[in-house]
Amino acid sequence: MSKKIIMTGGGTAGHVTPNLALLPTLEKDGFSIVYIGSKKGIEREIIQEQTDLPYYAVSSGKLRRYFSFKNFVDPFKILRGYFQAKKIIRREQPDLVFSKGGYVTVPVVFAANKLQVPVVLHESDYTPGLANRLCMPKADKVCVSFEATAKHIEKGKCVVTGSPVREELFSGSREGGLRRAGFSGEKPVLLIMGGSLGAQAVNEAVDAVLDSLLETFDIIHIRGREKLNPQLEGKKGYAQYEYVSEELPDIFAAADLMISRAGANAIFEILALCLPALLIPLPREASRGDQILNAEFFRSKGFSHVLQQSDITPKTMLDAIHALHADADVLRDAMKNSGISNGTQNVIQVIYSVLEK
Ligand SMILES: CC(=O)N[C@H]1[C@@H](OP(=O)(O)OP(=O)(O)OC[C@H]2O[C@@H](n3ccc(=O)[nH]c3=O)[C@H](O)[C@@H]2O)O[C@H](CO)[C@@H](O)[C@@H]1O
């Protein structure tokens, strides 16, 4: 009988795309996979649009460290999700649950543990997120992207695997990317990606200096859902998208330089593709500060430049982009020699080692 894995993870694309990276190998090795996500999260759209996996939705609640009236409702939602997940796990009888983090994974991991199904987690960030911290005691193994994350995890459980990067990202065509964007290829292409949900602050900072940037670059700007700027539609040398799926490999292949948030998945993709990037991490006020640490690690290794959002003015933005352009070869060489590889096969090995126990 073939083995079955339940995958879970959601909330933002960064909690889903590493699961996509694992799929081809697991499916080739004969595993059947089902997915548990939330009812309305981005994971539902990504899994249903980009895979044939059966998708189960469970109720999930946000875990907040600040006061909100929703704090009184969400525990019940999580509890409902726990009972729903138990029912799904009983029906599906998986051999293992693989969790990529995000709030929706908490009821799934707790249910798996209760039903004695082994759990493997992956933490992408420099410091573990709240959902993964809650789930870690229930996991058999915790895979991490950064070596430094190991100190937050119980000894014996942690494996430094790196970040799983989707294989198809390496097979894009520059011509294809230029064609999609309507560019001739004469100017270097600057790709701007503000995380899976887009980043309004980055969008505004780019819009403020756009005309000046267009003198040097052609620009592909992934702005996020409902964040397109209608005034820029049809502007020469500028192509905007809300979110890109199957076009992403070609768009990455066309890019010479990038401006990006410092979400853990995006930066390991940037590293794997050796793309010189200016990272603008999500500020501490809007997060737990994980992107600041992710970005600082990349800066310290000489892979990327970093500009803090609080330091953005039209002048700093333009200076930073031109400094990135000037330094591109040095950054590219540092990334080529990083010794950090695509984590996909390492994570697969951890899953197989737990299944063999
Ligand atoms: C706001 C927020 O909570 N951000 C967190 C979220 O980032 P978030 O999920 O936004 O960003 P990541 O960079 O980790 O991942 C984004 C993923 O979406 C893909 N992509 C993006 C845009 C697009 O149009 N198409 C596409 O496929 C990227 O290639 C990447 O694989 O999870 C990360 C990993 O735990 C954290 O580091 C971030 O701090």
Ligand as a Chemical Component Dictionary entry (heavy atoms), coordinates in Angstrom:
data_LIG
# 
_chem_comp.id                   LIG 
_chem_comp.type                 NON-POLYMER 
_chem_comp.pdbx_formal_charge   0 
_chem_comp.three_letter_code    LIG 
# 
loop_
_chem_comp_atom.comp_id 
_chem_comp_atom.atom_id 
_chem_comp_atom.alt_atom_id 
_chem_comp_atom.type_symbol 
_chem_comp_atom.charge 
_chem_comp_atom.model_Cartn_x 
_chem_comp_atom.model_Cartn_y 
_chem_comp_atom.model_Cartn_z 
_chem_comp_atom.pdbx_ordinal 
LIG C1  C1  C 0 3.700 39.603 6.109  1  
LIG C2  C2  C 0 4.208 38.307 6.624  2  
LIG O1  O1  O 0 3.662 37.707 7.541  3  
LIG N1  N1  N 0 5.322 37.851 6.036  4  
LIG C3  C3  C 0 5.891 36.564 6.397  5  
LIG C4  C4  C 0 5.521 35.544 5.355  6  
LIG O2  O2  O 0 5.998 36.071 4.135  7  
LIG P1  P1  P 0 5.411 35.849 2.702  8  
LIG O3  O3  O 0 4.682 34.572 2.613  9  
LIG O4  O4  O 0 4.728 37.066 2.253  10 
LIG O5  O5  O 0 6.749 35.850 1.881  11 
LIG P2  P2  P 0 7.865 34.791 1.543  12 
LIG O6  O6  O 0 8.903 35.580 0.933  13 
LIG O7  O7  O 0 8.300 33.926 2.655  14 
LIG O8  O8  O 0 7.184 33.854 0.451  15 
LIG C5  C5  C 0 6.498 34.333 -0.617 16 
LIG C6  C6  C 0 6.386 33.210 -1.602 17 
LIG O9  O9  O 0 5.405 33.556 -2.551 18 
LIG C7  C7  C 0 5.960 33.473 -3.836 19 
LIG N2  N2  N 0 5.283 34.464 -4.680 20 
LIG C8  C8  C 0 5.234 35.777 -4.307 21 
LIG C9  C9  C 0 4.594 36.698 -5.096 22 
LIG C10 C10 C 0 4.002 36.238 -6.300 23 
LIG O10 O10 O 0 3.413 36.992 -7.057 24 
LIG N3  N3  N 0 4.080 34.923 -6.629 25 
LIG C11 C11 C 0 4.710 34.010 -5.844 26 
LIG O11 O11 O 0 4.766 32.805 -6.169 27 
LIG C12 C12 C 0 7.437 33.741 -3.663 28 
LIG O12 O12 O 0 8.136 33.253 -4.772 29 
LIG C13 C13 C 0 7.695 33.001 -2.358 30 
LIG O13 O13 O 0 7.867 31.617 -2.576 31 
LIG O14 O14 O 0 6.127 34.286 5.642  32 
LIG C14 C14 C 0 7.556 34.323 5.655  33 
LIG C15 C15 C 0 8.063 32.904 5.932  34 
LIG O15 O15 O 0 7.643 32.426 7.169  35 
LIG C16 C16 C 0 8.058 35.330 6.683  36 
LIG O16 O16 O 0 9.458 35.440 6.555  37 
LIG C17 C17 C 0 7.407 36.675 6.439  38 
LIG O17 O17 O 0 7.799 37.587 7.438  39 
# 
loop_
_chem_comp_bond.comp_id 
_chem_comp_bond.atom_id_1 
_chem_comp_bond.atom_id_2 
_chem_comp_bond.value_order 
_chem_comp_bond.pdbx_ordinal 
LIG C1  C2  SING 1  
LIG C2  O1  DOUB 2  
LIG C2  N1  SING 3  
LIG N1  C3  SING 4  
LIG C3  C4  SING 5  
LIG C3  C17 SING 6  
LIG C4  O2  SING 7  
LIG C4  O14 SING 8  
LIG O2  P1  SING 9  
LIG P1  O3  DOUB 10 
LIG P1  O4  SING 11 
LIG P1  O5  SING 12 
LIG O5  P2  SING 13 
LIG P2  O6  DOUB 14 
LIG P2  O7  SING 15 
LIG P2  O8  SING 16 
LIG O8  C5  SING 17 
LIG C5  C6  SING 18 
LIG C6  O9  SING 19 
LIG C6  C13 SING 20 
LIG O9  C7  SING 21 
LIG C7  N2  SING 22 
LIG C7  C12 SING 23 
LIG N2  C8  SING 24 
LIG N2  C11 SING 25 
LIG C8  C9  DOUB 26 
LIG C9  C10 SING 27 
LIG C10 O10 DOUB 28 
LIG C10 N3  SING 29 
LIG N3  C11 SING 30 
LIG C11 O11 DOUB 31 
LIG C12 O12 SING 32 
LIG C12 C13 SING 33 
LIG C13 O13 SING 34 
LIG O14 C14 SING 35 
LIG C14 C15 SING 36 
LIG C14 C16 SING 37 
LIG C15 O15 SING 38 
LIG C16 O16 SING 39 
LIG C16 C17 SING 40 
LIG C17 O17 SING 41 
# 
